[in-house]
Amino acid sequence: MTSTQQADAGRTSELPKWARGNSHRGGPGFGELIEQVRSVMDASRFIAPGDDVARELTADLSRIVERMQAIAVPVDDAAADSREDLPARGNPSLPPFEIIDLGSEGVVAEIVFRAFHLGRLSAHGGNISLLFDELAGYATMHRVTSGFARTAFLKVDYRSLTPIDRPLRARVWVEEIDGRKLHVLGTLHDGDRLCADMTALFIQVPDA
Ligand SMILES: CCCCC/C=C\C/C=C\C/C=C\C/C=C\CCCC(=O)SCCNC(=O)CCNC(=O)[C@H](O)C(C)(C)COP(=O)(O)OP(=O)(O)OC[C@H]1O[C@@H](n2cnc3c(N)ncnc32)[C@H](O)[C@@H]1OP(=O)(O)O
């Protein structure tokens, strides 16, 4: 059996514990909390406050940061990045994608880039690259025979401007497997229009 055929047979071990996800950590209100965190980031992109207001807002936010720091847990126990029921698993640092389809054929996700992701006229290219990297993590996770795959390189071609504030469709899939090397491709579309495409190499490793 070649390595490609082997991988076609799918994953032979369970997903690592950290990748199995959950829908309870942080409680039922956690999704709304993370959405508010995103809203803070969005709103911060469009203000030019006077010094007094900047200081007041800083004080308000400092109180919130202190409350969160007081309830910090080890990262492996944190709700963010673990909640499979929430956009981007409740990780506020990721563009808030929603998984539409996921399996050995790859992953399809809907993404709305927003104010926080704005570069100048369109979504910042780095955020598009981040989206592709993350989705490639999903796609490779379902094709490695065990463990995890790390990004060795990831190249994005920006084909047309990527708008914010409207649903876009991303697709990422493993095109070829050669031993531990997974060649990954991806596309991002606004309707029929190609915004960006991606080529990446992921390497299978025993764990994240
Ligand atoms: C909670 C989940 C809810 C449920 C959801 C369900 C499923 C989904 C679950 C999880 C998915 C979710 C999240 C995943 C998220 C995101 C994924 C992001 C992934 C990352 O963001 S991860 C961080 C960035 N990433 C790094 O931090 C890597 C640093 N780096 C290294 O760790 C090493 O560098 C490594 C491991 C890459 C290789 O090291 P190594 O020692 O293992 O292997 P080695 O060097 O021997 O290379 C073996 C062969 O690859 C070729 N090769 C290597 N590198 C190459 C390159 N750059 N270009 C061309 N070829 C290359 C060699 O030439 C050789 O080729 P050959 O065999 O032909 O000679």
PDBQT file of the ligand as one rigid body, heavy atoms in Angstrom, charges set to zero:
ROOT
HETATM    1  C1  LIG A 301     -11.271  21.566  19.276  1.00  0.00    +0.000 C 
HETATM    2  C2  LIG A 301     -11.536  20.990  17.944  1.00  0.00    +0.000 C 
HETATM    3  C3  LIG A 301     -12.962  20.802  17.663  1.00  0.00    +0.000 C 
HETATM    4  C4  LIG A 301     -13.217  19.637  16.792  1.00  0.00    +0.000 C 
HETATM    5  C5  LIG A 301     -12.734  19.877  15.398  1.00  0.00    +0.000 C 
HETATM    6  C6  LIG A 301     -12.303  18.610  14.791  1.00  0.00    +0.000 C 
HETATM    7  C7  LIG A 301     -11.235  18.459  14.043  1.00  0.00    +0.000 C 
HETATM    8  C8  LIG A 301     -10.305  19.526  13.785  1.00  0.00    +0.000 C 
HETATM    9  C9  LIG A 301      -9.345  19.506  14.886  1.00  0.00    +0.000 C 
HETATM   10  C10 LIG A 301      -8.339  20.230  14.952  1.00  0.00    +0.000 C 
HETATM   11  C11 LIG A 301      -7.961  21.179  13.926  1.00  0.00    +0.000 C 
HETATM   12  C12 LIG A 301      -7.924  22.396  14.618  1.00  0.00    +0.000 C 
HETATM   13  C13 LIG A 301      -6.951  23.130  14.667  1.00  0.00    +0.000 C 
HETATM   14  C14 LIG A 301      -5.729  23.039  13.924  1.00  0.00    +0.000 C 
HETATM   15  C15 LIG A 301      -5.408  24.370  13.820  1.00  0.00    +0.000 C 
HETATM   16  C16 LIG A 301      -4.489  24.923  13.141  1.00  0.00    +0.000 C 
HETATM   17  C17 LIG A 301      -3.425  24.307  12.418  1.00  0.00    +0.000 C 
HETATM   18  C18 LIG A 301      -2.321  25.280  12.398  1.00  0.00    +0.000 C 
HETATM   19  C19 LIG A 301      -1.063  24.551  12.228  1.00  0.00    +0.000 C 
HETATM   20  C20 LIG A 301       0.055  25.430  12.608  1.00  0.00    +0.000 C 
HETATM   21  O1  LIG A 301       0.007  26.604  12.473  1.00  0.00    +0.000 OA
HETATM   22  S1  LIG A 301       1.430  24.697  13.275  1.00  0.00    +0.000 SA
HETATM   23  C21 LIG A 301       2.412  26.094  13.774  1.00  0.00    +0.000 C 
HETATM   24  C22 LIG A 301       3.276  26.636  12.671  1.00  0.00    +0.000 C 
HETATM   25  N1  LIG A 301       4.241  25.660  12.266  1.00  0.00    +0.000 N 
HETATM   26  C23 LIG A 301       5.341  25.407  12.969  1.00  0.00    +0.000 C 
HETATM   27  O2  LIG A 301       5.580  25.993  14.008  1.00  0.00    +0.000 OA
HETATM   28  C24 LIG A 301       6.265  24.353  12.414  1.00  0.00    +0.000 C 
HETATM   29  C25 LIG A 301       7.689  24.541  12.910  1.00  0.00    +0.000 C 
HETATM   30  N2  LIG A 301       8.534  23.591  12.212  1.00  0.00    +0.000 N 
HETATM   31  C26 LIG A 301       8.609  22.316  12.620  1.00  0.00    +0.000 C 
HETATM   32  O3  LIG A 301       8.100  21.920  13.658  1.00  0.00    +0.000 OA
HETATM   33  C27 LIG A 301       9.383  21.390  11.735  1.00  0.00    +0.000 C 
HETATM   34  O4  LIG A 301      10.232  22.105  10.887  1.00  0.00    +0.000 OA
HETATM   35  C28 LIG A 301       8.463  20.484  10.853  1.00  0.00    +0.000 C 
HETATM   36  C29 LIG A 301       7.563  19.623  11.773  1.00  0.00    +0.000 C 
HETATM   37  C30 LIG A 301       7.569  21.333   9.926  1.00  0.00    +0.000 C 
HETATM   38  C31 LIG A 301       9.331  19.560  10.022  1.00  0.00    +0.000 C 
HETATM   39  O5  LIG A 301      10.335  19.032  10.861  1.00  0.00    +0.000 OA
HETATM   40  P1  LIG A 301      10.639  17.476  10.966  1.00  0.00    +0.000 P 
HETATM   41  O6  LIG A 301      11.943  17.331  11.657  1.00  0.00    +0.000 OA
HETATM   42  O7  LIG A 301       9.457  16.772  11.535  1.00  0.00    +0.000 OA
HETATM   43  O8  LIG A 301      10.737  16.990   9.483  1.00  0.00    +0.000 OA
HETATM   44  P2  LIG A 301      11.906  17.225   8.411  1.00  0.00    +0.000 P 
HETATM   45  O9  LIG A 301      12.567  18.540   8.584  1.00  0.00    +0.000 OA
HETATM   46  O10 LIG A 301      12.744  15.999   8.398  1.00  0.00    +0.000 OA
HETATM   47  O11 LIG A 301      11.074  17.318   7.044  1.00  0.00    +0.000 OA
HETATM   48  C32 LIG A 301      10.287  16.223   6.611  1.00  0.00    +0.000 C 
HETATM   49  C33 LIG A 301      10.107  16.412   5.116  1.00  0.00    +0.000 C 
HETATM   50  O12 LIG A 301       9.424  17.633   4.889  1.00  0.00    +0.000 OA
HETATM   51  C34 LIG A 301      10.230  18.530   4.073  1.00  0.00    +0.000 C 
HETATM   52  N3  LIG A 301      10.069  19.885   4.573  1.00  0.00    +0.000 N 
HETATM   53  C35 LIG A 301      10.044  20.291   5.855  1.00  0.00    +0.000 A 
HETATM   54  N4  LIG A 301       9.867  21.597   5.926  1.00  0.00    +0.000 NA
HETATM   55  C36 LIG A 301       9.752  22.038   4.662  1.00  0.00    +0.000 A 
HETATM   56  C37 LIG A 301       9.557  23.315   4.077  1.00  0.00    +0.000 A 
HETATM   57  N5  LIG A 301       9.399  24.401   4.833  1.00  0.00    +0.000 N 
HETATM   58  N6  LIG A 301       9.513  23.406   2.744  1.00  0.00    +0.000 NA
HETATM   59  C38 LIG A 301       9.640  22.317   1.964  1.00  0.00    +0.000 A 
HETATM   60  N7  LIG A 301       9.815  21.075   2.459  1.00  0.00    +0.000 NA
HETATM   61  C39 LIG A 301       9.890  20.950   3.784  1.00  0.00    +0.000 A 
HETATM   62  C40 LIG A 301      11.643  18.025   4.269  1.00  0.00    +0.000 C 
HETATM   63  O13 LIG A 301      12.454  18.401   3.186  1.00  0.00    +0.000 OA
HETATM   64  C41 LIG A 301      11.430  16.540   4.372  1.00  0.00    +0.000 C 
HETATM   65  O14 LIG A 301      11.185  16.049   3.050  1.00  0.00    +0.000 OA
HETATM   66  P3  LIG A 301      11.790  14.611   2.569  1.00  0.00    +0.000 P 
HETATM   67  O15 LIG A 301      11.243  13.589   3.515  1.00  0.00    +0.000 OA
HETATM   68  O16 LIG A 301      11.281  14.467   1.170  1.00  0.00    +0.000 OA
HETATM   69  O17 LIG A 301      13.264  14.768   2.687  1.00  0.00    +0.000 OA
ENDROOT
TORSDOF 0
